[in-house]
Amino acid sequence: MQDSYGNYYKLIRDDEEKVIQALFFMDSNMYELDVNGKNLGYDNFTEKQVDWYEKSVKNVNMTVNGSETEAVPSLAFFHIPMLE
């Protein structure tokens, strides 16, 4: 299965084109299969997807604020809840 197939972000801008928020959309994949193809239930985010998210947040922060640590307000959307 390909990682990050449906992952993307959208920057929300005000009337003056200033970025005011970032929306992150992530595809938590479909089902996790064992080596025999048996469905083990819903899949989870992969490490590559978590890395993509972390790098994307830092990139947005750097582009908008000039600093990786000065956060742009953001929300993340995905259709399968994460494991607790």
C-alpha positions in Angstrom: 0.0 0.0 0.0 1.3 3.5 -0.9 1.8 5.8 2.0 0.5 9.4 2.0 -1.8 8.7 -1.0 -4.5 11.1 0.1 -2.5 13.5 2.4 -2.5 17.2 1.7 -2.9 20.5 3.4 -4.7 23.7 2.5 -3.8 27.2 3.7 -6.7 29.5 4.6 -6.1 33.2 3.9 -7.9 36.3 4.9 -9.0 39.2 2.6 -5.5 40.5 2.6 -4.0 37.1 1.6 -2.4 36.6 5.0 -2.4 32.9 6.1 -4.7 32.6 9.1 -5.0 28.8 9.4 -3.8 25.5 7.9 -6.0 22.5 7.4 -4.4 19.1 7.2 -6.2 16.2 5.6 -4.8 12.7 6.1 -5.8 9.3 4.6 -5.6 6.7 7.4 -5.7 4.0 4.7 -8.4 1.4 4.5 -7.7 -2.0 6.1 -4.7 -3.7 7.6 -4.1 -7.1 6.1 -2.0 -10.0 7.5 0.5 -11.9 5.3 -2.4 -14.2 4.1 -4.6 -11.2 3.1 -6.9 -11.6 6.1 -8.5 -8.4 7.2 -7.2 -7.3 10.6 -9.5 -4.3 10.9 -8.9 -0.6 10.1 -5.4 0.4 9.3 -3.5 3.1 11.1 -1.2 6.0 10.0 2.2 4.8 9.0 5.5 6.3 10.2 6.0 7.8 6.7 2.6 9.6 7.1 3.6 10.9 10.6 6.9 12.1 9.1 5.0 13.8 6.3 2.7 15.6 8.8 5.6 16.7 11.0 7.6 18.0 8.0 4.5 19.7 6.5 3.7 21.5 9.8 7.3 22.8 10.1 7.3 23.8 6.4 4.0 25.8 6.8 5.3 27.4 10.0 8.6 28.4 8.4 6.9 29.7 5.2 4.3 31.7 7.1 6.1 32.8 10.2 9.8 32.4 9.4 10.2 29.8 12.2 9.5 26.1 12.5 8.4 26.5 16.1 6.0 29.5 15.7 2.8 27.6 14.9 0.2 28.5 12.5 -3.3 27.7 13.9 -4.3 24.4 12.3 -6.8 21.5 12.3 -6.3 17.9 11.1 -9.1 15.9 9.5 -9.1 12.1 9.0 -11.9 9.5 8.8 -10.7 6.7 11.0 -9.9 7.6 14.7 -6.3 7.0 15.9 -5.6 4.3 18.5 -5.5 5.5 22.0 
